[in-house]
Amino acid sequence: MAAMAAAAEEAEALDLFTGIGLTEAKARETLRNAALSAQLRQAVLQARAALGSGLDKATGVLLYNAAARLRDPDRLAFVVGYIGRREICSDQQLGGTERPGEGGEGSGAGAERAAAAAALQYLRSHPLEPLEPADFERACGVGVRVSPEQIEEAVEAVVSRHREELLAERYRFNTGLLMAEARSRLQWADGKSIKNEVDLQAAKARLAPVEKQKVPVVENGEVGTETKSLLEQLRGEALKFHKPGENYKTEGYVVTPNTMALLKQHLAITGGQVRTRFPPEPNGILHIGHAKAINFNFGYAKANGGICFLRYDDTNPEKEEEKYFTAIREMVEWLGYQPYAVTHASDYFDQLYTWALELIRRGQAYVCHQKVEEIKGHNPPPSPWRDRPVEESLVLFEDMRKGKFGEGEATLRMKLVMEDGKMDPVAYRVKFTPHHRTGDKWCIYPTYDYTHCLCDSIEHITHSLCTKEFQARRSSYFWLCNALDVYCPVQWEYGRLNLLYTVVSKRKIIRLVETGAVRDWDDPRLFTLTALRRRGFPPEAINNFCARVGVTVAQATMEPHLLEACVRDVLNEQAPRAMAVLEPLKVTITNFPAPQAIDVLVPNFPADESRGFHKVPFQPIIYIEETDFKEQCILSQEADRGYKRLALGQPVGLRHTGYIIAVQNIIKDAQGRVIELEVTCTKSDAAEKPKAFIHWVSEPRVCEVRLYERLFLHKNPEDPSEVPGGFLSDLNPDSLRVVDNALVDSSVLGAQPFDKFQFERLGYFSVDPDSTEGKVSPGDGGQHTGPPWEAGVC
């Protein structure tokens, strides 16, 4: 009978929740969270009493958000009263945006968190005081109406303020910045109306003609006034963050009787300073997604005069290696950031263990013997050991520490239900693996769910920034700090940054290395940070790319060419020009105008000759690209209309020399392959202007050049609907082409690993760190240093 009653009650609640617009899946997910279900049931029944049983979906969204964010039943009833009277009727007034029927990366905590004085924000700002209806109504715009004319006027002012940046960047400009500013001017306006007006006016602004603008660069983590727009885009969601010490104003933050005293102590320690942290696991190499996290954590702290910790989350000794610790710090510093301090979760193992004992004493944790397989999934059976006596759990936890249990035989679990309905996450587990820093001292290690928030508390972090997949852990974050009565930071979530045509999973990159598809973690075809550095991508370009992507709640999936555009913008200003020939063809100038080589001055940066020149020897024997000569034109004595380079009867200019060459004779080998041209030269001011100018080298250095294309053929190599055979079946067979005997002019002699050059008419190249000596230069038999060159962005 009890089972039947429970089933009937669940069916009734399911009907109630789907009746306000929740999908059945979302309704069932809500039912798994008993506290949220009770709150939402109260809200819906109260609203029905005022509006009738037929609640529309918009009202349902408001009720769901209010129930999810207000834990006090009296305050929930207060807000629902306004919703029932149609006095709060928009997300802006309520201050929450989760669309309970939609899910996905775009839903959930964030995009509207900060309607600065909306209903939920007002309640968070007044956690203990009695509520004043008149003040509350002013704070959340009760009775305010915004006309279409007001929207048009405000958006026009915002677009006008950013017109120069909008014209310079066109479709690369982050219109989310315009939306944010327009919303700040029109707090109570309808969001869709603002977006439509922003899209319309931004499109008009982009149609205006514009001269090419120099792109601002974020150098070495330093942000000057010239990069203000990039900083604003970088901050995105961060424009809405709480001030240090005002944690309680954040939605979902739990206020306890000790909260205000703990925040006062926190401010006394930090002096109101912003504190963030970048907490990678030292079990792999950082990738492009981590670059966004680094820029956001370090950039937000720097922009607000704060500090950022680099904290290694070293709680899984089985997968951690010293090389990863070193590589992570190296990449953070390569991007231009210096941590305030380098810390480790293992620094706090003693304190974390002491707190675990206290958690057991408070009846909030217990030792459990369920197997891993038993507690997986969303609906695992409750632990039969959940209510075991405190003293028993204390003894058993000490036995775990002493190694009396085998791996998987016992865990310490916390007594809470997480936002996704999962029950009692694990705090400690047994692992008989020596730790790289603590050795054999411990055979129990804390989990992320237990460690993360407490390390943030110890370091007095003000803004714990993490990607969206950790949103489901926010409730456990707040719960654990409050269960121990320690300072509770605020967790903020943002969307991940992903790129198409690649994989970034550690496991999948290891597979690529093991199968020989790539050389190592720094293979330039990957999008790890070490790979991007090896390919020649400047750190400033990666920082600029992260700034342009911005920080949003929705996941950002970008095309690689957008990153490459940022690379070109920076290298155009940083990489000096040089000349190189990938497929050399020997050319002998039979009437060379001087008895010895002529030194030709070549500008390092043709657009700004004040940045200097380098000398290149010009002599009777030079080398040009095979593709800059077309034999069939010689045979037919008639050049193709579209072909403008060298042919018999069609001369070309040699860049920077002031000379034009014309073919007089062609020399072939026994197989009929062209191996040399004999030409004559004429001063350019004494001849008709040629149709084209080509690059060349003389007295060159021999080098190996590696040219890269995308590693995968499809945009989403991990998507089984796009690549049914798995990502390894999607490898591009032409992703790497090695040119063994390319020639480069002598101006690059002395170049060091990672030095970058723009080879004229070819693209950007970087000196590879595995450079060796011993390449033979064809044509003169000499020994030369032959560095391999990685093709950057062509």
C-alpha positions in Angstrom: 0.0 0.0 0.0 2.8 2.4 0.9 4.5 1.7 -2.5 1.2 2.4 -4.3 0.7 5.7 -2.4 4.3 6.8 -3.2 3.7 6.0 -6.8 0.5 7.9 -6.9 2.1 10.9 -5.2 5.0 10.8 -7.7 2.5 10.7 -10.6 0.6 13.7 -9.2 3.8 15.7 -8.8 4.9 14.7 -12.3 1.6 16.1 -13.7 2.0 19.2 -11.6 5.5 19.9 -12.9 4.9 19.1 -16.6 1.8 21.3 -16.3 4.0 24.4 -15.9 6.1 23.5 -18.9 8.8 21.2 -17.7 9.7 18.3 -19.9 9.0 14.9 -18.5 12.8 14.3 -18.2 13.3 17.6 -16.3 10.3 16.9 -14.1 11.7 13.5 -13.1 15.1 15.0 -12.5 13.5 17.5 -10.2 11.6 14.8 -8.3 15.0 13.2 -7.4 15.8 16.3 -5.5 13.4 16.2 -2.5 14.1 19.7 -1.3 13.6 21.3 -4.7 10.4 19.2 -5.3 8.8 20.4 -2.1 9.7 24.0 -2.8 8.4 23.8 -6.4 5.2 22.1 -5.3 4.5 24.9 -2.8 5.1 27.6 -5.4 2.9 26.0 -8.1 0.0 25.4 -5.8 0.2 29.0 -4.5 0.3 30.4 -8.0 -2.6 28.2 -9.1 -4.7 29.6 -6.3 -4.2 33.1 -7.7 -4.1 32.4 -11.5 -6.0 29.2 -11.9 -4.8 25.8 -13.0 -3.7 26.8 -16.5 -0.3 28.4 -15.9 1.6 29.4 -19.0 5.2 28.3 -19.6 6.7 31.7 -18.9 5.1 31.7 -15.4 6.3 28.1 -14.9 9.9 29.3 -15.6 9.6 32.0 -13.0 8.2 29.6 -10.5 10.9 27.0 -11.1 13.7 29.5 -10.8 12.3 31.0 -7.6 11.9 27.5 -6.1 15.4 26.5 -7.1 17.0 29.6 -5.7 15.0 30.4 -2.5 15.5 27.9 0.3 13.4 29.9 2.8 9.7 28.9 2.4 8.4 32.2 3.7 10.6 34.2 1.2 9.5 31.9 -1.6 5.9 32.5 -0.7 6.6 36.2 -0.7 8.0 36.2 -4.2 5.4 33.8 -5.6 2.8 36.2 -4.4 4.2 38.9 -6.8 4.3 36.3 -9.6 0.7 35.4 -9.0 -0.4 39.0 -9.1 1.6 39.4 -12.5 3.8 42.1 -10.8 6.9 40.0 -11.4 6.5 38.7 -14.9 10.0 38.5 -16.5 13.4 36.9 -15.9 14.9 40.4 -15.5 12.6 41.2 -12.6 13.2 37.8 -10.9 16.9 37.8 -11.7 17.2 34.1 -12.9 17.2 32.6 -16.3 17.3 28.8 -16.2 14.8 27.4 -18.7 13.8 24.2 -16.9 12.6 22.5 -20.1 15.6 23.2 -22.1 18.8 22.2 -20.3 22.1 22.1 -22.3 25.0 24.5 -22.0 23.0 27.6 -22.6 20.7 27.0 -19.6 21.4 27.2 -15.9 23.2 29.6 -13.7 24.5 32.6 -15.3 23.6 34.7 -18.2 21.2 36.9 -16.2 22.6 36.4 -12.7 23.0 40.0 -12.2 20.0 42.1 -13.0 21.6 44.3 -10.4 18.7 44.9 -8.1 16.2 42.1 -9.2 14.0 40.2 -6.8 16.4 37.4 -6.0 19.4 39.8 -5.7 17.4 42.0 -3.3 16.7 39.0 -1.1 20.3 37.9 -1.2 21.4 41.4 -0.2 19.0 41.4 2.8 19.5 37.9 4.2 18.4 38.6 7.7 16.4 41.8 7.7 12.6 42.0 7.6 11.4 42.7 4.0 10.1 46.1 3.1 7.6 45.7 0.2 8.1 49.2 -1.1 11.9 48.9 -1.3 11.5 45.4 -2.8 9.2 46.6 -5.5 11.5 49.4 -6.5 14.4 47.0 -6.6 12.8 44.6 -9.0 10.9 47.0 -11.3 7.3 46.4 -10.2 5.1 48.6 -12.4 8.0 49.7 -14.8 7.3 49.6 -18.5 9.9 50.0 -21.2 8.8 51.2 -24.7 10.2 50.1 -28.1 11.4 53.7 -28.6 13.4 53.6 -25.4 15.0 50.3 -26.5 16.0 51.7 -29.9 17.5 54.8 -28.3 19.5 53.0 -25.7 20.9 50.4 -28.2 21.8 53.2 -30.6 23.9 54.9 -27.9 25.7 51.6 -27.1 26.4 50.8 -30.7 27.7 54.3 -31.3 30.1 54.0 -28.3 31.6 50.8 -29.8 31.3 51.8 -33.5 35.1 52.0 -34.1 35.7 48.5 -32.6 32.7 47.1 -34.5 33.9 48.4 -37.8 37.5 47.2 -37.2 36.6 43.7 -36.2 33.3 43.3 -38.1 31.9 39.8 -37.5 34.6 38.9 -35.1 33.3 41.5 -32.7 31.6 40.0 -29.6 28.1 41.4 -29.7 27.5 40.0 -26.2 29.3 43.1 -25.1 26.6 45.3 -26.7 23.9 43.2 -25.1 25.4 43.5 -21.7 25.7 47.3 -21.9 22.2 47.7 -23.3 20.8 45.5 -20.5 22.6 47.7 -17.9 20.7 50.7 -19.4 17.4 48.9 -19.8 17.2 46.7 -16.8 13.5 45.9 -17.1 13.2 45.6 -20.9 12.4 42.4 -22.6 15.6 40.5 -23.4 14.4 39.3 -26.9 13.5 42.9 -27.9 16.9 44.1 -26.9 18.7 41.3 -28.8 16.7 42.0 -31.9 17.5 45.7 -31.8 21.2 45.0 -31.1 21.4 42.5 -34.1 19.7 45.0 -36.4 21.9 48.0 -35.4 25.1 46.0 -35.3 24.4 44.7 -38.8 23.9 48.2 -40.1 27.1 49.4 -38.5 29.1 46.6 -40.1 28.1 47.7 -43.6 30.0 51.0 -43.3 33.4 51.0 -45.1 36.4 51.0 -42.9 40.2 51.1 -43.2 42.2 48.2 -41.8 42.9 48.7 -38.1 45.8 47.5 -36.2 44.6 44.8 -33.8 45.4 45.5 -30.1 47.7 42.9 -28.5 47.6 41.5 -24.9 51.3 41.1 -24.2 52.7 39.1 -21.4 49.5 39.3 -19.5 49.8 43.1 -19.4 46.6 44.9 -20.5 47.0 48.5 -21.5 44.3 51.1 -22.2 44.6 50.3 -25.9 43.2 46.8 -25.2 40.2 47.9 -23.2 37.7 46.3 -25.5 39.5 43.0 -25.3 39.6 43.2 -21.5 35.9 43.9 -21.4 35.2 40.8 -23.6 37.5 38.7 -21.5 35.6 39.6 -18.4 32.1 38.9 -19.9 30.2 37.2 -17.1 32.8 38.6 -14.7 31.2 42.0 -15.0 28.4 40.6 -12.9 30.5 39.1 -10.1 30.0 39.9 -6.5 32.5 42.2 -4.6 34.8 40.5 -2.1 32.9 40.0 1.2 29.5 40.2 -0.5 29.3 36.5 -1.3 25.8 36.3 0.2 24.5 38.4 -2.7 25.2 35.6 -5.1 22.3 33.3 -6.1 22.3 30.0 -4.5 24.7 31.1 -1.7 23.6 29.6 1.6 23.5 32.1 4.5 24.0 30.5 8.0 24.0 32.2 11.4 27.9 32.3 11.1 28.1 33.6 7.6 28.5 37.3 8.3 31.1 36.7 11.0 33.1 34.4 8.7 33.0 37.0 5.9 34.2 39.7 8.3 37.2 37.5 9.2 37.8 36.8 5.5 37.9 40.6 4.7 40.3 41.2 7.6 42.7 38.6 6.1 42.4 39.6 2.5 41.8 43.4 2.9 39.0 43.1 0.3 41.4 41.8 -2.4 40.1 39.7 -5.3 41.6 36.2 -5.1 41.3 33.5 -7.8 43.0 30.2 -8.5 43.9 28.0 -11.5 43.6 24.4 -10.2 44.8 21.9 -12.9 45.2 18.2 -12.3 48.9 17.3 -12.9 48.1 14.3 -15.1 48.3 15.7 -18.6 49.4 18.6 -20.8 47.3 21.8 -20.9 45.2 22.5 -24.1 43.5 25.4 -25.7 40.5 25.1 -23.3 42.9 25.6 -20.4 44.2 28.8 -22.0 40.7 30.3 -21.5 40.7 29.2 -17.9 44.2 30.6 -17.3 43.2 33.9 -19.0 40.0 34.2 -17.0 41.4 33.3 -13.6 44.6 35.3 -13.9 43.0 38.1 -16.0 40.1 38.7 -13.7 42.4 38.9 -10.7 44.8 41.2 -12.5 42.1 43.5 -13.8 40.8 44.0 -10.3 44.1 44.4 -8.6 44.0 41.0 -7.1 46.1 37.8 -7.0 45.8 34.3 -8.5 47.1 31.1 -7.1 48.4 28.2 -9.3 47.2 25.2 -7.3 47.8 21.7 -8.4 44.9 19.4 -7.6 47.3 16.5 -6.8 44.8 14.1 -5.1 45.2 11.2 -7.6 48.7 9.9 -7.2 48.2 7.1 -9.7 48.1 9.4 -12.7 50.4 12.3 -11.7 53.9 12.8 -13.0 56.6 15.4 -12.3 56.8 16.3 -16.0 53.2 17.5 -15.9 53.8 19.8 -12.9 56.7 21.4 -14.7 54.9 21.7 -18.1 51.8 23.3 -16.5 53.7 26.0 -14.8 55.8 26.6 -17.9 52.7 27.1 -20.0 51.1 29.5 -17.4 54.2 31.6 -17.5 54.5 31.3 -21.3 51.1 32.9 -21.6 52.5 35.8 -19.6 51.1 35.2 -16.1 53.0 34.8 -12.8 51.2 33.0 -10.0 51.0 34.8 -6.6 51.9 31.4 -5.1 52.2 27.8 -6.3 50.3 25.5 -4.0 49.2 21.9 -4.0 46.1 20.3 -2.6 48.6 17.9 -0.8 49.9 21.0 1.2 46.6 20.7 3.1 46.2 17.0 3.5 46.6 17.2 7.3 44.0 19.9 7.6 41.6 18.1 5.3 41.9 14.9 7.4 41.2 16.9 10.6 38.1 18.4 8.9 37.0 14.9 7.8 37.0 13.8 11.4 35.0 16.8 12.4 32.5 16.2 9.6 32.0 12.6 11.0 31.6 14.0 14.6 28.9 16.4 13.3 27.0 13.5 11.9 27.5 14.7 8.3 29.8 11.9 7.0 30.0 8.1 7.4 32.2 5.2 6.3 30.5 3.1 3.6 31.3 -0.3 2.1 29.3 -0.1 -1.1 31.4 -1.0 -4.2 32.0 1.6 -7.0 29.6 -0.2 -9.3 26.8 0.0 -6.7 26.9 3.8 -6.4 27.3 4.7 -10.0 24.5 6.3 -12.0 21.7 8.7 -11.0 19.6 6.3 -8.9 21.9 4.1 -6.8 20.4 2.3 -3.8 20.9 4.3 -0.5 23.8 3.1 1.5 22.9 0.6 4.3 25.6 2.2 6.4 24.3 5.8 6.1 23.0 5.9 9.7 25.8 4.0 11.4 26.9 5.5 14.7 29.4 8.4 14.7 31.9 6.6 16.9 31.8 3.6 14.6 32.6 5.7 11.6 35.4 7.5 13.4 37.1 4.1 14.2 36.6 2.8 10.7 37.9 6.0 9.1 41.0 5.7 11.3 41.3 2.1 10.1 41.2 3.3 6.5 44.0 5.7 7.3 46.1 2.9 8.8 45.6 0.7 5.7 43.4 -1.9 7.3 41.0 -1.8 4.3 41.9 -2.7 0.7 41.2 -0.4 -2.2 37.4 -0.3 -2.9 36.5 -1.9 0.5 35.7 1.4 2.3 35.0 5.1 1.5 34.1 8.1 3.5 30.8 9.6 2.1 29.2 13.0 2.8 25.5 13.1 3.7 24.0 15.4 1.0 22.0 15.3 -2.2 23.7 17.1 -5.1 21.9 19.3 -7.6 21.8 16.6 -10.2 20.1 14.2 -7.7 23.2 12.2 -6.9 23.4 11.2 -3.3 26.2 11.2 -0.8 29.4 11.9 -2.8 32.6 10.2 -1.8 35.0 12.3 0.3 37.9 9.9 0.8 38.9 6.6 -0.8 41.7 4.1 -0.2 44.7 4.1 -2.6 47.9 2.3 -1.9 50.0 4.4 -4.2 52.9 6.6 -3.0 52.3 10.3 -3.5 55.0 12.3 -5.3 55.2 14.8 -2.5 54.0 13.0 0.7 55.4 9.6 -0.1 53.9 6.7 1.9 52.4 8.9 4.6 48.9 8.5 3.3 46.9 5.6 1.9 43.7 7.5 1.8 43.2 10.5 -0.6 40.5 13.1 -0.7 38.2 13.5 -3.8 37.7 16.6 -5.9 34.2 17.1 -4.3 35.7 17.2 -0.8 39.1 18.9 -1.6 38.1 21.7 -4.0 36.0 23.9 -1.9 38.0 23.5 1.3 41.3 24.4 -0.4 39.5 27.5 -1.8 38.4 28.3 1.8 42.0 27.8 3.2 43.4 30.2 0.5 40.5 32.6 1.0 39.5 32.5 -2.7 36.9 35.1 -3.5 35.8 33.8 -6.9 36.1 30.1 -7.6 35.8 30.0 -11.4 35.1 26.7 -13.1 33.5 25.3 -16.3 29.9 24.5 -16.6 30.1 20.8 -15.9 30.9 21.6 -12.3 27.5 23.4 -11.8 26.0 20.2 -10.4 28.7 20.3 -7.7 27.9 23.9 -6.6 25.4 22.7 -3.9 28.0 20.4 -2.4 30.6 23.2 -2.5 28.4 25.4 -0.4 27.1 22.6 1.8 30.6 21.3 2.9 31.9 24.7 3.8 28.8 25.5 5.9 28.8 22.0 7.4 32.2 22.7 8.8 31.5 26.4 9.7 34.4 27.6 7.6 34.6 30.6 5.2 32.6 29.7 2.0 33.8 31.2 -1.3 31.5 31.5 -4.3 31.7 29.1 -7.2 30.9 30.7 -10.6 30.5 28.6 -13.8 31.3 29.5 -17.4 31.1 27.7 -20.7 34.1 25.6 -22.0 36.1 26.6 -25.1 36.3 23.8 -27.7 37.7 23.8 -31.2 36.5 21.8 -34.2 38.7 19.3 -36.1 40.6 18.2 -33.0 40.4 16.2 -29.7 41.7 17.4 -26.4 40.9 14.4 -24.1 44.0 13.1 -22.4 43.0 9.6 -23.1 42.5 10.2 -26.8 45.8 12.1 -27.2 47.6 9.2 -25.5 45.9 6.9 -28.1 47.2 9.2 -30.9 50.7 9.0 -29.5 50.7 5.3 -29.0 49.4 4.6 -32.5 52.0 6.9 -34.1 49.4 9.3 -35.5 51.3 12.1 -33.8 54.8 12.3 -32.3 54.0 13.4 -28.8 51.9 15.8 -26.7 53.6 18.7 -28.5 53.0 17.6 -32.0 52.0 20.8 -33.9 48.9 19.1 -35.2 47.4 19.0 -31.7 45.9 21.9 -29.8 47.8 21.4 -26.6 49.6 24.5 -25.5 53.0 22.9 -25.9 51.9 21.9 -29.5 50.8 25.4 -30.3 54.0 26.9 -29.0 56.0 24.4 -31.1 54.0 25.3 -34.2 54.9 29.0 -33.7 51.7 30.4 -32.2 52.6 33.4 -30.0 51.1 33.5 -26.5 49.7 37.0 -27.2 47.7 35.5 -30.0 46.2 32.8 -27.8 45.4 35.4 -25.1 43.7 37.6 -27.8 41.7 34.6 -29.1 40.4 33.9 -25.6 39.5 37.6 -25.2 37.6 37.6 -28.4 35.7 34.4 -27.5 34.7 36.1 -24.3 33.3 34.4 -21.2 29.7 33.2 -21.5 27.7 30.5 -19.8 27.1 28.7 -23.1 29.9 26.4 -24.4 31.9 28.1 -27.2 32.9 25.8 -30.1 35.1 27.6 -32.6 36.6 27.0 -36.0 40.5 26.8 -35.9 40.8 29.5 -38.5 39.5 32.1 -35.9 42.5 31.2 -33.7 44.8 31.3 -36.8 43.5 34.8 -37.6 44.6 36.0 -34.2 48.0 34.4 -34.8 48.4 36.2 -38.1 47.5 39.5 -36.5 50.3 39.2 -34.0 52.9 37.6 -36.3 52.4 40.3 -38.9 53.8 42.7 -36.3 56.4 40.3 -34.7 57.8 38.0 -37.4 60.5 39.5 -39.6 60.4 38.7 -43.3 62.9 36.3 -45.0 63.0 34.3 -48.2 62.8 30.5 -48.5 62.3 28.1 -51.4 60.6 24.8 -50.6 61.1 23.1 -54.0 64.2 24.7 -55.4 65.0 25.1 -59.1 68.5 26.3 -60.0 68.8 29.4 -62.0 72.1 30.7 -63.6 72.2 34.3 -64.6 74.5 34.3 -67.6 75.0 38.1 -67.7 75.3 38.8 -64.0 76.1 42.5 -63.7 78.9 42.4 -61.1 82.2 40.3 -60.7 81.0 39.2 -57.2 77.9 38.9 -55.1 75.8 42.0 -54.6 74.4 42.7 -51.1 70.6 43.3 -51.3 68.9 45.1 -48.5 65.6 43.5 -47.6 63.2 45.2 -45.1 62.5 43.2 -42.0 58.9 44.6 -42.0 58.0 46.1 -45.4 55.1 48.1 -44.0 57.5 49.8 -41.5 61.0 50.1 -42.9 62.1 52.0 -39.7 62.3 48.6 -38.1 65.4 47.8 -40.0 66.8 45.7 -42.9 68.9 42.6 -43.4 71.4 41.8 -46.1 70.9 39.0 -48.6 73.7 38.1 -51.1 72.6 38.2 -54.8 74.9 36.3 -57.1 74.9 34.5 -60.5 73.4 31.3 -59.1 70.1 31.6 -57.4 67.2 29.2 -56.6 63.5 29.8 -57.2 60.4 27.7 -56.6 59.8 25.0 -59.2 56.2 26.2 -59.3 57.3 29.6 -60.4 58.4 28.2 -63.7 56.0 26.6 -66.2 57.6 24.5 -68.9 54.5 24.0 -71.1 54.6 27.7 -71.7 58.1 27.4 -73.1 57.2 24.6 -75.4 54.2 26.4 -76.8 56.0 29.8 -76.8 52.8 31.2 -75.5 51.9 31.9 -71.8 48.6 30.9 -70.4 46.5 34.0 -69.7 46.2 33.2 -66.0 49.8 32.4 -65.5 52.0 35.4 -64.7 55.3 33.9 -63.5 58.4 32.8 -65.3 58.1 31.2 -68.8 60.0 31.6 -72.1 59.0 34.9 -73.5 57.5 36.0 -70.1 60.0 37.5 -67.7 59.6 38.1 -64.0 61.0 40.4 -61.4 63.2 39.2 -58.5 62.0 40.7 -55.3 64.2 43.4 -53.7 66.9 43.2 -56.4 65.7 45.8 -58.9 66.3 43.2 -61.7 64.1 41.3 -64.1 65.1 37.9 -65.5 64.1 36.2 -68.8 64.6 32.5 -69.7 67.2 31.8 -72.4 67.8 28.1 -72.0 66.3 25.1 -70.2 68.4 22.2 -69.0 67.0 18.8 -68.2 68.3 15.5 -66.7 68.2 12.1 -68.4 64.6 11.6 -67.3 63.5 14.8 -68.9 63.0 16.7 -65.6 63.9 20.4 -65.6 67.0 20.8 -63.3 68.3 24.3 -64.3 67.4 27.4 -66.1 69.8 29.8 -67.8 68.5 33.4 -67.8 69.6 36.9 -68.5 68.9 39.9 -66.2 67.9 43.5 -67.0 67.6 46.5 -64.6 63.9 46.9 -63.9 64.0 50.6 -64.8 65.2 49.7 -68.2 62.6 47.2 -69.1 58.8 46.8 -69.2 57.2 46.1 -65.9 56.8 42.4 -65.5 53.5 40.7 -64.6 54.9 39.3 -61.4 57.7 39.4 -58.9 59.0 36.1 -57.3 61.1 35.3 -54.3 64.5 33.6 -54.5 67.5 32.6 -52.4 71.3 32.7 -53.0 74.0 31.1 -50.9 71.2 29.5 -49.0 71.0 27.4 -45.8 69.6 23.9 -46.2 66.8 23.0 -43.8 63.9 20.6 -43.2 60.5 22.2 -43.4 57.3 20.5 -42.0 54.0 21.7 -43.4 50.8 20.9 -41.5 47.2 20.5 -42.3 44.3 19.6 -40.0 44.8 16.3 -38.2 41.2 15.2 -38.7 39.0 15.2 -41.8 35.7 16.0 -40.0 34.7 18.9 -37.7 33.7 16.6 -34.9 35.9 13.5 -35.0 34.5 12.2 -31.7 30.9 12.3 -32.9 29.8 8.8 -33.8 27.0 10.2 -36.1 29.7 12.1 -38.1 32.5 9.5 -37.8 31.0 6.1 -37.1 34.4 4.4 -37.1 35.8 6.5 -34.2 38.3 9.3 -34.1 41.3 7.2 -35.2 39.5 6.3 -38.4 39.2 10.1 -39.3 42.9 10.9 -39.5 43.9 13.1 -42.4 46.7 11.2 -44.3 48.0 14.5 -45.6 48.2 16.3 -42.2 52.0 16.4 -42.4 54.3 16.9 -45.4 58.1 17.0 -44.8 60.3 18.9 -47.2 63.7 17.5 -46.6 65.9 19.9 -48.6 64.3 23.3 -48.5 66.5 26.4 -48.9 66.4 29.5 -46.7 68.3 32.7 -47.0 71.3 33.3 -44.7 69.5 36.1 -42.7 68.1 33.4 -40.5 71.6 32.1 -39.4 71.7 32.1 -35.6 67.9 31.8 -35.2 67.0 30.0 -32.0 64.2 27.5 -31.3 60.8 29.1 -31.4 62.1 32.1 -33.4 59.5 33.0 -36.0 59.8 34.4 -39.5 57.4 35.1 -42.4 58.8 33.5 -45.5 57.7 35.7 -48.3 54.8 34.3 -50.4 54.7 31.2 -48.3 53.6 31.9 -44.7 54.7 32.0 -41.1 57.3 29.5 -39.9 59.0 28.8 -36.5 62.3 27.2 -35.7 61.7 23.7 -34.2 63.4 22.8 -30.9 64.8 19.6 -32.4 67.1 21.4 -34.8 70.3 19.6 -35.8 73.4 20.2 -37.9 74.5 18.3 -41.0 72.2 19.2 -43.9 74.0 19.5 -47.3 73.1 22.5 -49.4 72.6 21.4 -53.0 74.7 23.2 -55.6 77.7 24.1 -53.5 78.6 21.0 -51.5 79.0 23.0 -48.3 78.0 21.9 -44.8 75.4 24.1 -43.2 73.2 24.3 -40.0 69.9 22.9 -41.0 67.1 23.7 -38.5 63.7 22.0 -39.1 61.0 24.6 -39.5 57.4 24.1 -38.4 54.9 25.8 -40.6 52.8 28.1 -38.4 49.9 29.8 -40.2 50.1 29.8 -44.0 
